Amino acid sequence: MTAVAIKKQFDTYLPLHTNEQQELLLNMVKNILQVEPKEKRISLATYNRELDASIKQAKSGKTIKHKDLLKEIEKW
């Protein structure tokens, strides 16, 4: 979706909300903008290294069964 189309939809729907809802939406947008700069994308080279390491790990048998992983997740 283009930026123009997004803006058009936003401009269409925003007035349908109360001032309180509009303020909540604005706070949500501000919150998103504060989080994104902290998230950094990894480089393609780093991604490929991590992918190669994962494939090597899987081929060497260092894996975990799905049901065992679900049990681990419950401990988090």
C-alpha positions in Angstrom: 0.0 0.0 0.0 1.4 3.4 -0.9 1.9 6.2 1.6 -0.8 8.2 -0.1 -3.3 5.4 0.2 -2.4 4.9 3.8 -2.8 8.6 4.6 -6.1 8.7 2.7 -7.5 5.8 4.8 -6.2 7.3 8.0 -7.8 10.7 7.1 -11.1 8.9 6.4 -11.2 6.8 9.6 -9.7 9.2 12.1 -12.7 11.6 12.2 -15.0 8.7 13.0 -13.4 8.3 16.4 -14.0 10.3 19.5 -11.3 12.7 20.7 -10.3 10.2 23.4 -9.9 7.4 20.8 -7.9 9.7 18.6 -5.6 10.5 21.5 -5.1 6.8 22.2 -4.3 6.2 18.5 -1.8 9.1 18.6 -0.2 7.6 21.7 0.0 4.3 20.0 1.8 5.8 17.0 4.2 7.7 19.2 4.9 4.5 21.1 5.7 2.7 17.9 8.0 5.4 16.8 9.9 5.3 20.1 10.5 1.5 19.8 11.5 1.2 16.1 14.8 3.1 16.3 16.1 0.7 19.0 15.5 -2.2 16.7 18.4 -2.7 14.3 18.3 -4.9 11.3 21.1 -7.3 10.9 23.2 -7.3 7.7 22.8 -9.8 5.0 26.2 -11.3 5.8 25.2 -11.7 9.5 21.9 -13.3 8.5 23.7 -15.8 6.2 26.2 -16.7 8.9 23.4 -17.3 11.4 21.5 -19.3 8.9 24.6 -21.4 8.0 25.3 -22.0 11.7 21.7 -23.1 12.2 21.8 -25.5 9.3 25.1 -27.0 10.6 23.5 -27.4 14.0 20.5 -29.2 12.6 22.6 -31.5 10.5 24.7 -32.5 13.5 21.5 -33.5 15.3 21.4 -30.6 17.8 17.7 -30.2 17.5 14.7 -30.3 19.9 11.3 -32.0 19.3 8.3 -29.7 19.1 6.6 -31.2 22.2 9.8 -30.7 24.2 10.1 -27.1 23.0 6.5 -26.5 24.1 7.4 -27.8 27.6 10.4 -25.4 27.7 8.3 -22.5 26.6 5.9 -23.1 29.5 8.8 -22.5 31.9 9.4 -19.0 30.6 
